[in-house]
Amino acid sequence: MEPGSTSADIAAKQNSQKLANVIGTLIALLTLAVPLLAIVHYSSGSRGNWQAPAQLSPISQE
């Protein structure tokens, strides 16, 4: 215990540390989830637009 600190001060610091941990965890999860959700959202619509390349006929030289 630090000199001059009370148990209320220590409890307040612990509560703020827990809150900081929760907020940091939420930010980390959002940092991982948002790009993945954006990729899924924007790539799912263009999946049906892909077409097979046209077959080229050989050029006959006469």
N, C-alpha and C positions, 0 to 999 in steps of 0.2 A: 504494500500500500504506500502511496506517495504521501509525504508530509502535507498536511492541510487538506487532503482530499477526504470526502465523506463517502459513505456507501451509496448515497444518492448520486454523487458524481460518477462513481464507478458503474452503477447501473445504467445511467444515461449514456455513458460511453459504450457499454456493451450493446445497448439497444440500437444506438446509431451504427455500430459496427455490423450488427445483424441486418439492419436495413440496407446498408451499403452492400453487403454480400448478396442480398436478394436482388437488388437493383442491378448489380454487376452480372449476376446469373441471367437475369431477364435480357439484358443487353447482349450477352454472349449468345443466348438462344436465338434472339431475333437476328443477330448477325449471321448465324448459320442458316436459319429457316427462310428468311426473306429472299435471298438470291435463288435458293432452290425452288421456292414457290413461283418466283418470276420466270424461271426457266421452264417449269412445267406449264405455266399459264400460256406463255407465248409460243412454246414449241408444240403444244397439243393441237392448235388450230391449223398449222401448216403441214401436218402429217399427211393429210389426204391430197395435197396439191402436187405431190411428187409424181412424175411420170417417167416411164421407161424411155431411154433415148431412142430416137428413130433409127431404124435399121437402114444403113446405107447400101445401095446396090453398087456392085463393082462397076467401074468404068471400063467399057470395052474399047479397045483401041483398034481401029480399022485401018 
